[in-house]
Amino acid sequence: MAMAISGAVLSIIMLIACNRAQSAFTEGNIYETLISQMLAEERSYDITSSEKGVIKTPVRADPSDFLIFPFNEMPTVPASEPWGDMADMDAMMRDLYQCGFNAAAFIETKYLKHARENHLMGMLLRNRIPSDKDTPEIADSHINRLLSSITDSLDMKAVHSIFLCDEPKMPDFPLLKIWTDAIKRQNVIPYNVIPYINLFSSVIESTVIPDYDEYLNQYIEYCDPSHFSYHYYPFKLEKVNVGGVYKLERVFRSKQFYSALEKMREKSQETGIPFWNVILSIPHLNLAETTEETLALQVYSALAYGSKGIGHFTYYTSDKGNYRHGAIDRFGHRTPTWDLIRNINLQIHSIVPIYKDLKSVNVFHTETIPGNGDVSEYTLLVDSVKGYSAISDNAPLLVGEFENPIDNKPYAIVVNKDIEFPVVIKFKFKGYETDTVVVVSQANQLPPLFQGYHKYLSPGSGVLLTIK
């Protein structure tokens, strides 16, 4: 234990020394002081092994509580030769489960058996692309034929949804109503097959969607959805001028990203319809490469806004254009991205047993609030919160506030919006002392106190806090 602490201290000393050379901070800035206090807390934080609990595979979230799925058509075996890790469809479904998904998308009905035997729900691939010549009778016939091809009752119970459309425009909704109605007419208790449609985000160009509020209103009017699903990919590769030399650098379009989340949360709160967020998990076109930090920031930001589902675009690497570094490459091998996706998916599973019951009541960004950490005027549950990094005494944080009707405790998700620098967090709930704050573990352990190393947030990462 002493060697571990010494190693941590040495690493932090080296970090501080490096930052001193680059920073305008004076000797003894707040960040360094907080690190010293944090290390002292860690040394004094004596807890027995039995109190810590045992790290184990998280209990999996049910898709009805929180959906985690790969947003792409499920290929057949990636290669005709026995290459890679994906030897057959059963192996591919087992791989999805091991990576932390609880649904397989978008699959043919004949693969439902493989999905359910690997603890996955199936998001079915439609058997016909909707056409403007479709009638209710045509849609009924095709949906009936699709579902009738499922002869095993256990397979039928594994059907989660039927994928209908990605990025519909407003003129598409009357046609999609025909198909969503056809799916709903086929539902027989206890089955509840969801028509799945993925929408544009609110930051889409006005030439595509002139009025986004009207877009959502028409979607609700025509399709009467059980959920919203949308996507926006905020990490771009853009040309920047560095010392007279143009380079491609990763740019986080935070304004658009959070604006899209805010609009979807607003409509979800207004209607009581939950939303899912499809995030960027593969570089393509002008979109930047996936890292642990970019995945974490997208997921924890969505959670802070109250999302009830995460889709990864994409999981399998397409053989077109500049798609690259997907979790599974073009020959069926796992890539380093697979481990990144598994890591963030399992974190979701760990907190969903608590998160699924939470009701979002407020969201705020600390850097937009004036004052010195006093956010109480703008919050419902949080008394104060502040982030300190090696380069800032007001590091940008996102905070989502939640109520829990089950235990009546306050909850908050705090997200480090910086994807380059870690931060030390100071945090307090209204009406509670700071030493009562606990962390909802991301590793399926008993909740530790928000002390010592637990106050340190990795770049892009988030933490769910409550009181003991």
C-alpha positions as CSV (number, residue, x, y, z in Angstrom):
1,M,0.0,0.0,0.0
2,A,2.8,2.4,0.9
3,M,4.5,1.6,-2.5
4,A,1.2,2.3,-4.3
5,I,0.8,5.7,-2.5
6,S,4.4,6.6,-3.2
7,G,4.0,5.8,-6.9
8,A,0.8,8.0,-7.0
9,V,2.6,10.8,-5.2
10,L,5.5,10.6,-7.6
11,S,3.2,10.7,-10.6
12,I,1.4,13.8,-9.2
13,I,4.6,15.6,-8.4
14,M,5.8,15.0,-12.0
15,L,2.5,16.3,-13.3
16,I,2.6,19.4,-11.1
17,A,6.2,20.1,-12.2
18,C,5.3,19.9,-15.8
19,N,2.3,22.1,-15.4
20,R,4.4,24.7,-13.5
21,A,6.5,25.1,-16.6
22,Q,3.5,25.7,-18.8
23,S,1.1,27.6,-16.4
24,A,0.9,31.1,-15.2
25,F,-0.3,30.0,-11.8
26,T,1.7,31.1,-8.9
27,E,3.3,28.9,-6.3
28,G,0.8,27.2,-4.1
29,N,-2.3,27.5,-6.3
30,I,-5.6,25.9,-5.3
31,Y,-5.2,22.9,-7.5
32,E,-1.9,21.8,-5.8
33,T,-3.5,22.5,-2.3
34,L,-6.4,20.3,-3.1
35,I,-4.2,17.5,-4.3
36,S,-2.3,17.6,-1.0
37,Q,-5.7,17.5,0.9
38,M,-6.9,14.7,-1.3
39,L,-3.8,12.6,-0.6
40,A,-4.1,13.2,3.1
41,E,-7.8,12.1,2.9
42,E,-6.8,8.9,1.1
43,R,-4.2,7.9,3.7
44,S,-6.7,8.5,6.5
45,Y,-9.6,6.8,4.7
46,D,-9.4,3.4,6.4
47,I,-12.0,0.9,5.3
48,T,-12.0,-2.9,5.6
49,S,-12.0,-5.2,2.7
50,S,-15.5,-6.5,3.7
51,E,-16.8,-2.9,3.6
52,K,-15.3,-2.3,0.1
53,G,-17.2,-5.2,-1.4
54,V,-15.9,-7.4,-4.2
55,I,-15.4,-6.2,-7.8
56,K,-17.5,-8.4,-10.1
57,T,-19.2,-8.2,-13.5
58,P,-22.0,-5.6,-13.1
59,V,-25.6,-6.8,-13.0
60,R,-26.9,-6.2,-16.6
61,A,-29.4,-3.4,-17.2
62,D,-32.7,-4.5,-18.7
63,P,-33.3,-2.8,-22.0
64,S,-36.6,-1.5,-20.7
65,D,-34.6,0.4,-18.0
66,F,-31.7,1.5,-20.2
67,L,-31.0,0.4,-23.7
68,I,-27.4,-0.1,-25.0
69,F,-27.1,-1.1,-28.6
70,P,-24.8,-0.9,-31.6
71,F,-26.3,1.4,-34.3
72,N,-25.6,-0.6,-37.4
73,E,-27.0,-3.4,-39.5
74,M,-25.7,-6.7,-38.0
75,P,-23.6,-8.3,-40.7
76,T,-23.5,-12.0,-41.4
77,V,-20.1,-13.6,-40.5
78,P,-17.6,-10.8,-41.5
79,A,-15.6,-13.0,-43.8
80,S,-16.2,-16.2,-45.8
81,E,-12.9,-17.5,-44.5
82,P,-12.5,-18.5,-40.8
83,W,-10.6,-15.3,-40.0
84,G,-10.9,-13.1,-36.9
85,D,-12.7,-13.6,-33.7
86,M,-16.2,-13.8,-35.2
87,A,-16.5,-17.4,-36.4
88,D,-20.3,-17.6,-36.6
89,M,-23.4,-15.7,-35.6
90,D,-23.4,-17.2,-32.1
91,A,-19.9,-15.9,-31.5
92,M,-20.9,-12.5,-32.8
93,M,-23.8,-12.3,-30.4
94,R,-21.6,-13.5,-27.5
95,D,-19.1,-10.8,-28.4
96,L,-21.8,-8.1,-28.2
97,Y,-22.8,-9.3,-24.7
98,Q,-19.2,-9.4,-23.6
99,C,-18.8,-5.8,-24.8
100,G,-21.7,-4.7,-22.6
101,F,-24.6,-4.4,-25.0
102,N,-28.1,-5.6,-24.0
103,A,-29.5,-5.5,-27.5
104,A,-28.3,-6.6,-30.9
105,A,-29.1,-4.3,-33.9
106,F,-30.2,-4.5,-36.7
107,I,-30.7,-8.3,-37.1
108,E,-32.8,-10.7,-39.2
109,T,-35.4,-12.8,-37.4
110,K,-33.5,-16.0,-38.0
111,Y,-30.8,-14.7,-35.6
112,L,-33.1,-14.1,-32.6
113,K,-32.2,-17.4,-31.1
114,H,-28.5,-16.5,-31.0
115,A,-29.4,-13.1,-29.5
116,R,-31.6,-14.4,-26.7
117,E,-29.2,-17.3,-25.9
118,N,-26.5,-14.6,-25.3
119,H,-28.9,-12.5,-23.1
120,L,-29.6,-9.9,-25.8
121,M,-32.9,-8.4,-27.1
122,G,-33.2,-8.1,-30.8
123,M,-33.8,-4.9,-32.8
124,L,-35.1,-6.3,-36.1
125,L,-34.1,-5.2,-39.5
126,R,-37.2,-4.3,-41.5
127,N,-38.1,-6.7,-44.3
128,R,-39.1,-3.8,-46.7
129,I,-38.1,-0.2,-47.1
130,P,-41.2,2.0,-46.6
131,S,-42.5,3.4,-49.9
132,D,-44.7,6.4,-50.6
133,K,-47.1,4.0,-52.3
134,D,-47.6,2.0,-49.1
135,T,-51.1,1.5,-47.7
136,P,-52.1,0.3,-44.2
137,E,-52.9,-3.1,-45.8
138,I,-49.4,-3.3,-47.4
139,A,-47.7,-2.4,-44.1
140,D,-49.8,-4.9,-42.1
141,S,-49.0,-7.6,-44.6
142,H,-45.2,-7.1,-44.4
143,I,-45.1,-6.7,-40.6
144,N,-47.3,-9.8,-40.2
145,R,-45.0,-11.7,-42.5
146,L,-41.9,-10.5,-40.6
147,L,-43.2,-11.5,-37.2
148,S,-44.9,-14.7,-38.4
149,S,-41.5,-15.9,-39.5
150,I,-40.6,-16.1,-35.7
151,T,-41.9,-19.6,-34.8
152,D,-40.3,-20.0,-31.4
153,S,-42.3,-18.2,-28.6
154,L,-39.0,-17.6,-26.7
155,D,-37.6,-15.9,-29.8
156,M,-40.7,-13.7,-30.0
157,K,-40.2,-12.6,-26.4
158,A,-36.6,-11.5,-27.4
159,V,-37.9,-9.0,-30.0
160,H,-37.3,-5.4,-28.8
161,S,-38.1,-3.3,-31.8
162,I,-38.3,-3.1,-35.6
163,F,-36.0,-0.5,-37.3
164,L,-38.0,1.6,-39.7
165,C,-36.1,4.8,-40.6
166,D,-33.0,6.9,-39.9
167,E,-33.1,10.7,-40.2
168,P,-36.7,11.1,-41.4
169,K,-37.8,14.5,-42.7
170,M,-41.2,16.0,-41.9
171,P,-42.9,14.8,-45.1
172,D,-41.9,11.2,-44.2
173,F,-44.1,11.1,-41.0
174,P,-47.5,10.3,-42.6
175,L,-45.8,7.3,-44.3
176,L,-44.1,6.3,-41.0
177,K,-47.4,6.5,-39.3
178,I,-48.7,3.7,-41.5
179,W,-45.8,1.5,-40.5
180,T,-45.7,2.3,-36.8
181,D,-49.5,1.7,-36.7
182,A,-48.9,-1.7,-38.4
183,I,-46.4,-2.7,-35.8
184,K,-48.6,-1.7,-32.9
185,R,-51.5,-3.6,-34.4
186,Q,-49.4,-6.8,-34.3
187,N,-48.6,-6.4,-30.6
188,V,-50.2,-9.0,-28.4
189,I,-49.7,-8.9,-24.6
190,P,-47.2,-9.6,-23.2
191,Y,-45.2,-8.6,-26.3
192,N,-44.5,-4.9,-26.9
193,V,-42.5,-4.5,-30.1
194,I,-41.3,-0.9,-30.5
195,P,-41.2,0.9,-33.9
196,Y,-37.7,2.3,-34.0
197,I,-37.0,5.6,-35.8
198,N,-33.9,7.6,-35.3
199,L,-34.3,11.4,-35.6
200,F,-32.1,14.3,-36.6
201,S,-30.8,16.5,-33.8
202,S,-31.9,20.1,-33.2
203,V,-28.7,21.5,-34.7
204,I,-29.5,20.1,-38.2
205,E,-29.4,22.7,-40.9
206,S,-32.6,24.7,-41.4
207,T,-32.7,23.7,-45.1
208,V,-33.3,20.1,-43.9
209,I,-35.6,20.8,-40.9
210,P,-36.9,24.4,-41.0
211,D,-38.6,24.2,-37.5
212,Y,-37.3,21.6,-35.1
213,D,-40.0,22.1,-32.5
214,E,-42.6,21.4,-35.3
215,Y,-40.5,18.4,-36.4
216,L,-40.8,16.8,-33.0
217,N,-44.5,17.8,-32.7
218,Q,-45.3,16.1,-36.0
219,Y,-43.3,13.0,-35.0
220,I,-45.4,12.8,-31.9
221,E,-48.7,13.5,-33.7
222,Y,-48.2,10.9,-36.4
223,C,-46.1,8.2,-34.7
224,D,-47.2,8.4,-31.1
225,P,-43.7,7.2,-30.0
226,S,-42.7,5.3,-26.9
227,H,-39.3,7.1,-27.0
228,F,-37.2,9.6,-28.9
229,S,-33.9,8.6,-30.4
230,Y,-31.5,11.0,-32.1
231,H,-27.8,11.5,-32.9
232,Y,-25.3,14.3,-33.1
233,Y,-21.5,13.6,-33.4
234,P,-19.6,16.5,-31.8
235,F,-15.9,15.5,-32.4
236,K,-14.8,16.9,-35.7
237,L,-11.4,17.1,-37.5
238,E,-11.0,20.7,-38.6
239,K,-8.3,22.7,-40.2
240,V,-6.6,25.1,-37.8
241,N,-3.7,27.5,-38.2
242,V,-0.9,26.7,-35.7
243,G,2.0,29.1,-36.1
244,G,1.3,29.7,-39.7
245,V,1.0,26.0,-40.5
246,Y,-2.4,24.4,-41.1
247,K,-3.1,21.2,-39.3
248,L,-6.1,18.9,-38.8
249,E,-7.0,18.9,-35.1
250,R,-9.9,17.4,-33.1
251,V,-12.5,20.0,-32.2
252,F,-15.3,19.5,-29.7
253,R,-18.4,21.3,-30.9
254,S,-19.7,21.6,-27.4
255,K,-22.3,24.3,-28.1
256,Q,-24.1,22.2,-30.7
257,F,-23.7,19.0,-28.6
258,Y,-25.3,20.4,-25.5
259,S,-27.9,22.4,-27.3
260,A,-29.1,19.1,-28.9
261,L,-29.2,17.4,-25.5
262,E,-31.0,20.3,-23.9
263,K,-33.7,20.4,-26.7
264,M,-34.3,16.6,-26.4
265,R,-34.4,16.8,-22.6
266,E,-36.9,19.7,-22.8
267,K,-39.3,17.7,-25.1
268,S,-38.8,14.6,-23.0
269,Q,-39.8,16.5,-19.8
270,E,-42.7,18.1,-21.5
271,T,-44.2,14.9,-22.9
272,G,-43.0,12.2,-20.5
273,I,-41.4,10.3,-23.4
274,P,-37.8,9.1,-22.6
275,F,-35.0,9.6,-25.1
276,W,-32.0,7.7,-26.3
277,N,-28.8,9.2,-27.6
278,V,-26.7,7.7,-30.5
279,I,-23.1,8.6,-30.0
280,L,-19.9,8.6,-32.1
281,S,-17.9,5.5,-31.7
282,I,-16.0,5.3,-35.0
283,P,-14.1,7.9,-37.0
284,H,-15.3,8.5,-40.5
285,L,-15.8,11.4,-43.0
286,N,-14.6,14.5,-41.0
287,L,-15.3,13.0,-37.6
288,A,-12.5,12.4,-35.1
289,E,-11.1,9.2,-33.8
290,T,-12.6,7.5,-30.7
291,T,-10.8,7.7,-27.4
292,E,-11.7,6.8,-23.8
293,E,-12.3,10.5,-23.1
294,T,-14.6,11.2,-26.1
295,L,-16.7,8.1,-25.3
296,A,-17.0,9.0,-21.6
297,L,-17.9,12.6,-22.3
298,Q,-20.7,11.7,-24.7
299,V,-22.1,9.0,-22.3
300,Y,-21.9,10.9,-19.1
301,S,-23.3,14.1,-20.7
302,A,-26.3,12.1,-22.0
303,L,-26.8,10.6,-18.5
304,A,-26.6,14.0,-16.9
305,Y,-29.4,15.2,-19.2
306,G,-31.5,12.1,-18.3
307,S,-31.0,9.8,-21.3
308,K,-32.5,6.3,-21.0
309,G,-30.4,4.7,-23.8
310,I,-27.1,4.8,-25.7
311,G,-26.5,3.7,-29.2
312,H,-23.0,3.4,-30.6
313,F,-22.4,4.5,-34.2
314,T,-21.0,2.1,-35.2
315,Y,-19.6,-1.1,-33.9
316,Y,-18.6,-3.0,-37.0
317,T,-16.2,-1.3,-39.4
318,S,-17.7,-0.6,-42.8
319,D,-15.6,-1.4,-45.9
320,K,-16.5,1.9,-47.5
321,G,-14.7,5.3,-47.5
322,N,-12.6,6.2,-44.5
323,Y,-14.5,4.2,-41.8
324,R,-11.8,2.9,-39.5
325,H,-11.0,1.7,-36.0
326,G,-14.4,0.3,-35.3
327,A,-14.7,-2.1,-32.4
328,I,-14.7,-5.0,-34.9
329,D,-12.5,-4.5,-37.9
330,R,-13.4,-5.6,-41.5
331,F,-12.1,-9.1,-41.0
332,G,-13.9,-9.8,-37.7
333,H,-11.1,-9.0,-35.3
334,R,-11.5,-7.0,-32.1
335,T,-9.6,-3.7,-32.1
336,P,-8.5,-1.5,-29.2
337,T,-11.8,0.4,-29.6
338,W,-13.6,-2.8,-28.4
339,D,-12.1,-2.4,-24.9
340,L,-13.0,1.3,-24.8
341,I,-16.6,0.6,-25.6
342,R,-16.8,-2.4,-23.2
343,N,-15.4,-0.2,-20.4
344,I,-18.0,2.6,-20.8
345,N,-20.9,0.2,-21.3
346,L,-20.1,-1.7,-18.1
347,Q,-19.9,1.6,-16.2
348,I,-23.5,2.3,-17.4
349,H,-24.6,-1.2,-16.2
350,S,-23.0,-0.5,-12.8
351,I,-25.0,2.6,-12.1
352,V,-28.3,1.8,-13.9
353,P,-29.8,-0.1,-10.8
354,I,-29.9,3.4,-9.2
355,Y,-30.1,5.6,-12.2
356,K,-33.2,3.9,-13.7
357,D,-35.4,5.3,-10.9
358,L,-34.0,8.9,-11.0
359,K,-36.0,11.8,-12.2
360,S,-34.1,14.7,-13.9
361,V,-35.0,18.0,-12.3
362,N,-32.3,20.4,-13.4
363,V,-29.1,20.7,-15.5
364,F,-26.4,23.4,-15.4
365,H,-22.9,24.2,-16.6
366,T,-20.6,25.7,-13.9
367,E,-18.6,27.9,-16.2
368,T,-21.7,29.8,-17.2
369,I,-22.6,30.7,-13.6
370,P,-20.9,33.8,-12.0
371,G,-19.4,33.7,-8.6
372,N,-16.9,31.5,-6.7
373,G,-18.6,28.1,-6.7
374,D,-21.8,29.4,-5.2
375,V,-24.4,27.8,-7.6
376,S,-27.2,27.6,-5.1
377,E,-29.2,30.4,-6.8
378,Y,-29.3,28.3,-10.0
379,T,-29.9,24.8,-8.5
380,L,-32.4,22.8,-6.7
381,L,-30.3,20.2,-4.9
382,V,-26.7,21.2,-5.2
383,D,-25.3,23.8,-2.7
384,S,-21.9,24.2,-4.3
385,V,-19.7,22.5,-6.9
386,K,-16.3,23.6,-8.3
387,G,-13.7,21.9,-10.5
388,Y,-10.0,22.6,-10.3
389,S,-7.4,21.5,-12.9
390,A,-3.7,22.2,-13.6
391,I,-4.8,25.0,-15.9
392,S,-7.9,26.5,-14.3
393,D,-9.5,27.3,-11.0
394,N,-12.9,27.1,-12.7
395,A,-12.7,24.0,-14.8
396,P,-15.9,23.4,-16.9
397,L,-18.3,21.0,-15.3
398,L,-21.7,19.7,-16.3
399,V,-24.1,18.9,-13.5
400,G,-27.4,17.0,-13.8
401,E,-29.6,17.1,-10.7
402,F,-32.0,14.2,-9.9
403,E,-34.6,13.2,-7.4
404,N,-35.3,9.6,-6.4
405,P,-38.9,8.7,-5.4
406,I,-37.6,5.4,-4.1
407,D,-35.2,6.6,-1.3
408,N,-36.0,10.4,-1.4
409,K,-32.3,11.2,-1.6
410,P,-30.7,13.9,-3.7
411,Y,-28.6,12.8,-6.7
412,A,-26.2,14.5,-9.1
413,I,-24.1,13.5,-12.0
414,V,-21.0,15.7,-12.3
415,V,-19.1,15.6,-15.6
416,N,-15.6,16.9,-16.4
417,K,-16.1,18.6,-19.7
418,D,-12.4,18.9,-20.3
419,I,-11.1,16.0,-22.4
420,E,-7.5,16.9,-21.9
421,F,-7.1,17.6,-18.1
422,P,-8.3,15.8,-15.0
423,V,-10.0,17.8,-12.3
424,V,-10.4,17.8,-8.5
425,I,-14.0,18.3,-7.5
426,K,-15.4,20.2,-4.4
427,F,-19.1,19.3,-3.9
428,K,-21.9,19.8,-1.4
429,F,-25.6,19.0,-1.5
430,K,-28.1,21.5,0.1
431,G,-28.9,20.6,3.7
432,Y,-26.1,18.0,4.0
433,E,-22.5,18.2,5.1
434,T,-19.7,17.5,2.6
435,D,-18.6,14.3,4.5
436,T,-22.0,12.7,3.8
437,V,-21.5,12.6,0.0
438,V,-21.0,9.1,-1.5
439,V,-20.2,7.8,-5.0
440,V,-22.5,5.4,-6.8
441,S,-19.8,3.0,-7.8
442,Q,-19.0,2.5,-11.5
443,A,-17.5,-0.9,-10.7
444,N,-20.4,-2.6,-8.9
445,Q,-18.9,-2.0,-5.4
446,L,-20.5,-0.6,-2.3
447,P,-20.7,3.2,-2.4
448,P,-17.5,4.8,-1.2
449,L,-17.4,8.2,0.5
450,F,-16.6,11.1,-1.8
451,Q,-13.1,11.5,-0.4
452,G,-9.5,11.1,-1.4
453,Y,-8.9,9.8,-4.9
454,H,-12.7,9.8,-5.5
455,K,-12.6,13.6,-5.8
456,Y,-10.5,13.3,-9.0
457,L,-12.3,13.0,-12.3
458,S,-10.6,11.8,-15.4
459,P,-10.9,13.9,-18.6
460,G,-14.4,13.6,-20.0
461,S,-15.6,11.3,-17.2
462,G,-18.5,11.7,-14.9
463,V,-19.6,10.5,-11.4
464,L,-23.0,9.9,-9.8
465,L,-23.2,11.3,-6.3
466,T,-25.7,11.0,-3.5
467,I,-25.7,11.1,0.3
468,K,-25.1,8.1,2.6
